[in-house]
């Protein structure tokens, strides 16, 4: 259980860092393609933490007592 939580936390941190950097790059660029990518990046920045929280919550609910 702890390994799953640590892995999901690390995965979330790496994904969010990549999304923040890509959002900054897309915001500073002046291209119609980057405009669409900026919208996708902002949406993913919101959805990734929500989905990771849901995965951690599901792992916690599926955890049986006495197992680690």
N, CA, C and O of each residue as an XYZ file, in Angstrom:
272
protein
N       0.823     -1.191      0.000
C       0.000      0.000      0.000
C       0.868      1.257      0.000
O       0.600      2.206     -0.736
N       1.912      1.253      0.833
C       2.775      2.432      0.896
C       3.535      2.630     -0.408
O       3.771      3.762     -0.830
N       3.916      1.533     -1.042
C       4.636      1.632     -2.313
C       3.742      2.235     -3.391
O       4.201      3.030     -4.211
N       2.474      1.858     -3.389
C       1.531      2.393     -4.374
C       1.344      3.893     -4.161
O       1.345      4.672     -5.115
N       1.187      4.281     -2.914
C       1.012      5.705     -2.608
C       2.246      6.514     -2.996
O       2.129      7.594     -3.574
N       3.417      5.994     -2.680
C       4.652      6.702     -3.025
C       4.814      6.818     -4.534
O       5.210      7.866     -5.044
N       4.505      5.738     -5.244
C       4.610      5.762     -6.698
C       3.636      6.765     -7.299
O       4.014      7.544     -8.174
N       2.389      6.757     -6.842
C       1.396      7.701     -7.367
C       1.756      9.140     -7.027
O       1.536     10.041     -7.837
N       2.305      9.366     -5.846
C       2.707     10.716     -5.472
C       3.866     11.197     -6.351
O       3.867     12.340     -6.807
N       4.831     10.340     -6.582
C       5.956     10.706     -7.443
C       5.491     10.927     -8.879
O       5.906     11.885     -9.531
N       4.641     10.052     -9.363
C       4.093     10.201    -10.709
C       3.320     11.514    -10.837
O       3.454     12.218    -11.837
N       2.532     11.835     -9.851
C       1.773     13.091     -9.878
C       2.672     14.305     -9.863
O       2.422     15.272    -10.582
N       3.717     14.267     -9.054
C       4.637     15.401     -8.979
C       5.366     15.615    -10.305
O       5.520     16.748    -10.763
N       5.811     14.520    -10.914
C       6.508     14.627    -12.199
C       5.563     15.122    -13.289
O       5.926     15.998    -14.074
N       4.359     14.569    -13.341
C       3.385     15.006    -14.342
C       3.011     16.479    -14.174
O       2.915     17.214    -15.156
N       2.803     16.900    -12.943
C       2.449     18.301    -12.714
C       3.596     19.233    -13.081
O       3.366     20.295    -13.659
N       4.804     18.858    -12.759
C       5.950     19.692    -13.139
C       6.046     19.808    -14.657
O       6.280     20.895    -15.186
N       5.868     18.701    -15.347
C       5.902     18.730    -16.818
C       4.755     19.566    -17.380
O       4.934     20.297    -18.354
N       3.591     19.456    -16.772
C       2.451     20.244    -17.242
C       2.652     21.736    -16.995
O       2.282     22.555    -17.835
N       3.231     22.096    -15.857
C       3.480     23.513    -15.580
C       4.484     24.085    -16.575
O       4.312     25.198    -17.073
N       5.524     23.322    -16.858
C       6.534     23.790    -17.821
C       5.931     23.907    -19.214
O       6.162     24.894    -19.913
N       5.158     22.903    -19.620
C       4.545     22.969    -20.956
C       3.524     24.098    -21.041
O       3.406     24.742    -22.083
N       2.791     24.348    -19.971
C       1.838     25.462    -19.965
C       2.565     26.781    -20.148
O       2.099     27.643    -20.893
N       3.687     26.952    -19.489
C       4.473     28.172    -19.626
C       4.991     28.335    -21.049
O       4.924     29.425    -21.616
N       5.502     27.261    -21.621
C       6.017     27.318    -22.998
C       4.895     27.647    -23.977
O       5.071     28.481    -24.865
N       3.749     27.000    -23.820
C       2.632     27.244    -24.731
C       2.081     28.652    -24.574
O       1.650     29.259    -25.554
N       2.088     29.178    -23.354
C       1.570     30.528    -23.131
C       2.479     31.588    -23.738
O       2.001     32.632    -24.181
N       3.777     31.334    -23.764
C       4.710     32.323    -24.294
C       4.852     32.248    -25.807
O       5.398     33.166    -26.420
N       4.377     31.186    -26.410
C       4.465     31.024    -27.865
C       3.258     31.675    -28.531
O       2.175     31.759    -27.952
N       3.471     32.131    -29.752
C       2.401     32.809    -30.471
C       2.090     32.045    -31.751
O       2.534     32.409    -32.840
N       1.315     30.975    -31.589
C       0.940     30.141    -32.724
C      -0.458     29.588    -32.460
O      -0.795     29.301    -31.311
N      -1.273     29.434    -33.494
C      -2.612     28.872    -33.278
C      -2.579     27.452    -32.713
O      -3.452     27.072    -31.932
N      -1.588     26.681    -33.102
C      -1.472     25.312    -32.584
C      -1.165     25.345    -31.091
O      -1.728     24.566    -30.321
N      -0.279     26.238    -30.683
C       0.077     26.331    -29.269
C      -1.087     26.850    -28.437
O      -1.160     26.564    -27.242
N      -1.983     27.593    -29.031
C      -3.169     28.056    -28.316
C      -4.043     26.873    -27.906
O      -4.523     26.806    -26.774
N      -4.242     25.951    -28.831
C      -5.019     24.754    -28.508
C      -4.285     23.879    -27.495
O      -4.901     23.317    -26.589
N      -2.978     23.766    -27.650
C      -2.191     22.969    -26.698
C      -2.211     23.597    -25.306
O      -2.177     22.883    -24.304
N      -2.265     24.918    -25.237
C      -2.352     25.602    -23.943
C      -3.654     25.232    -23.238
O      -3.649     24.967    -22.036
N      -4.752     25.210    -23.959
C      -6.038     24.838    -23.367
C      -6.000     23.406    -22.841
O      -6.496     23.122    -21.750
N      -5.412     22.516    -23.620
C      -5.307     21.116    -23.201
C      -4.415     20.990    -21.973
O      -4.715     20.226    -21.056
N      -3.326     21.735    -21.959
C      -2.389     21.672    -20.841
C      -3.019     22.193    -19.547
O      -2.806     21.620    -18.478
N      -3.783     23.262    -19.640
C      -4.455     23.802    -18.453
C      -5.503     22.811    -17.947
O      -5.627     22.604    -16.740
N      -6.246     22.205    -18.848
C      -7.243     21.207    -18.448
C      -6.574     20.004    -17.788
O      -7.071     19.491    -16.785
N      -5.462     19.557    -18.340
C      -4.752     18.416    -17.758
C      -4.166     18.769    -16.391
O      -4.087     17.917    -15.505
N      -3.758     20.028    -16.225
C      -3.226     20.460    -14.937
C      -4.291     20.364    -13.855
O      -3.971     20.157    -12.684
N      -5.533     20.511    -14.229
C      -6.632     20.382    -13.270
C      -7.035     18.924    -13.102
O      -7.308     18.486    -11.984
N      -7.076     18.172    -14.183
C      -7.578     16.802    -14.132
C      -6.597     15.792    -13.539
O      -7.023     14.835    -12.892
N      -5.312     15.982    -13.744
C      -4.329     15.009    -13.244
C      -4.370     14.880    -11.715
O      -4.420     13.754    -11.219
N      -4.350     15.973    -10.949
C      -4.436     15.797     -9.489
C      -5.757     15.172     -9.036
O      -5.783     14.400     -8.078
N      -6.841     15.502     -9.718
C      -8.136     14.922     -9.354
C      -8.130     13.416     -9.596
O      -8.598     12.649     -8.755
N      -7.604     12.993    -10.738
C      -7.550     11.563    -11.035
C      -6.590     10.820    -10.104
O      -6.879      9.697     -9.689
N      -5.459     11.432     -9.775
C      -4.532     10.787     -8.844
C      -5.137     10.661     -7.447
O      -4.938      9.657     -6.764
N      -5.873     11.684     -7.031
C      -6.558     11.610     -5.743
C      -7.583     10.478     -5.757
O      -7.715      9.745     -4.777
N      -8.306     10.337     -6.863
C      -9.286      9.259     -6.972
C      -8.604      7.890     -6.915
O      -9.131      6.962     -6.302
N      -7.442      7.759     -7.546
C      -6.701      6.486     -7.507
C      -6.232      6.182     -6.091
O      -6.333      5.040     -5.643
N      -5.732      7.159     -5.392
C      -5.279      6.948     -4.020
C      -6.455      6.607     -3.120
O      -6.341      5.747     -2.247
N      -7.588      7.279     -3.327
C      -8.783      6.986     -2.546
C      -9.284      5.569     -2.816
O      -9.676      4.862     -1.887
N      -9.272      5.154     -4.072
C      -9.693      3.797     -4.413
C      -8.739      2.774     -3.814
O      -9.181      1.732     -3.331
N      -7.451      3.051     -3.838
C      -6.480      2.128     -3.241
C      -6.694      2.031     -1.737
O      -6.548      0.957     -1.154
N      -7.037      3.140     -1.113
C      -7.286      3.138      0.330
C      -8.554      2.351      0.645
O      -8.595      1.620      1.635
N      -9.571      2.489     -0.170
C     -10.826      1.779      0.075
C     -10.692      0.283     -0.205
O     -11.368     -0.523      0.434
N      -9.837     -0.098     -1.143
C      -9.628     -1.510     -1.467
C      -8.627     -2.179     -0.541
O      -8.472     -3.399     -0.580
N      -7.954     -1.410      0.279
C      -6.948     -1.951      1.184
C      -7.635     -2.789      2.249
O      -8.594     -2.345      2.881
N      -7.138     -3.997      2.441
C      -7.675     -4.873      3.467
C      -6.853     -4.714      4.734
O      -5.648     -4.472      4.673
N      -7.508     -4.850      5.889
C      -6.803     -4.722      7.156
C      -5.763     -5.819      7.308
O      -6.023     -6.977      6.980
N      -4.596     -5.461      7.801
C      -3.537     -6.412      8.025
C      -2.580     -6.560      6.872
O      -1.534     -7.189      7.035
N      -2.885     -6.009      5.709
C      -2.002     -6.075      4.553
C      -1.239     -4.774      4.420
O      -1.776     -3.704      4.705
N       0.006     -4.857      3.990
C       0.786     -3.643      3.732
C       1.564     -3.777      2.483
O       2.283     -2.854      2.101
